[in-house]
Amino acid sequence: MVSITDDYRCAMTRVPPVTVVRAATAVRTALQSLTRRMVPPEVGLLELASGFMATHVVYAAAKLGIADVLADGSLSADEIAAEVGSDPDATHRLLRAGAMFGIFTERSDGHYGLSALGRRLRSGTPGSMLPVVLMLGDPQYQGPWGRLTHSIETGRPAVEVAPGKQLWDYLDEFPAFAATFNDAMTCLTDLDWPAVAAAYDFTPYSTIADIGGGHGQLLALMLGAAPKSKGVLQERESLVGAAEAHLREAAILDRCRIDSGSFFETAPSDADLYVMRRVIHDYDDDQAIAILSNVRRHMPRGSTLLLLDSVVPPGSAPHFAKAIDLDMLIFVGGRERTERQFGSLLDRAGFRLTRVVATVSTISLIEAVPGR
Ligand SMILES: C[S@@+](CC[C@H](N)C(=O)[O-])C[C@H]1O[C@@H](n2cnc3c(N)ncnc32)[C@H](O)[C@@H]1O
């Protein structure tokens, strides 16, 4: 296993400046817009509305483990079907569509191989996006998205959870999907870690608390970047076992403590950095203020709060946060926020926003200190 310190060093060498990435993104957006304008609008709309087909082609390839079968080179559809135990004709049709969407390459002899995108569907390899694809295409993820209209009409989530319960209680009833979800969170943490590591220095802090830290991947990475720091992971009771196993595998458990408990009610009182990644966007303003106020009550004097969340840019600038915002509405009744909205939220919870650090990823670092 690559050590987290190696991961950190690697992360520091890969990240281009934010301005360069923004310029490249602007060019890419312009090219996408041009591509759309190169066909009649009715065709452009048809392509847009059938985007779900790509989701399901990629998901089926991921679920069947086709990328692992192709790891050593190209194979025919029949050979692939025999390996994964699927219908040969249907597999050929999936591979042909997958090649059109860019995850497979198709040779003149009819053999299929992996494109650069397809290689990211392999399991257990650096940069694998398999856990995220398995979450996005899962029927339990796709079902609620199919009820987006209901959420827009009512302003309510599309996932029905019993009164007084949260999505997280509901997840506990579906352990297989909960595992898929938590693996995807770990994978997405890895994806934006190089951007976070390039933007923020974790070494000044002696104890870093990750509140709602999932399986602890971000805590492991932060402690890799700050080898003298200790860590505290706060999570719901049902995740403690998996988090302990994950931190042990990352060889970081001896520098960590795991506190089980709800962030509405308790928080560690011995840290000097309190991190929350993709937590505040899960909640409406009242709930977010309740969590932040509770954490603030437990924070010692001189400590710092660091939220890792997307920040919606002003105006019409493209940003993935504008799509994830609907994901939050559908699943948990949460929302993505602008910088001004974060400032107001933090102020109402007794914090003072000190700075917002943009990164080359879709995530920003929102830093605050207890204000009164
Ligand atoms: C969207 S996930 C983010 C996980 C992790 N921070 C990350 O970025 O990968 C939200 C996390 O908050 C945890 N959580 C939800 N409600 C909680 C509560 N009341 N107390 C503590 N943790 C909670 C969930 O178990 C989940 O791991």
The ligand as an ORCA input file, in Angstrom:
! r2SCAN-3c Opt
* xyz 0 1
  C     -21.901     13.593      2.786
  S     -21.127     12.559      3.970
  C     -19.509     13.253      4.005
  C     -18.501     12.305      4.585
  C     -17.063     12.852      4.601
  N     -16.951     14.094      5.352
  C     -16.566     13.053      3.193
  O     -16.441     14.179      2.759
  O     -16.332     12.026      2.499
  C     -21.811     13.134      5.519
  C     -21.288     12.344      6.712
  O     -21.900     12.869      7.896
  C     -22.175     11.769      8.754
  N     -23.266     12.161      9.657
  C     -24.570     12.349      9.344
  N     -25.274     12.737     10.406
  C     -24.395     12.790     11.427
  C     -24.536     13.156     12.791
  N     -25.731     13.539     13.291
  N     -23.433     13.124     13.567
  C     -22.219     12.762     13.060
  N     -22.030     12.417     11.757
  C     -23.108     12.431     10.956
  C     -22.579     10.656      7.822
  O     -22.475      9.388      8.436
  C     -21.607     10.868      6.666
  O     -20.426     10.129      6.847
*
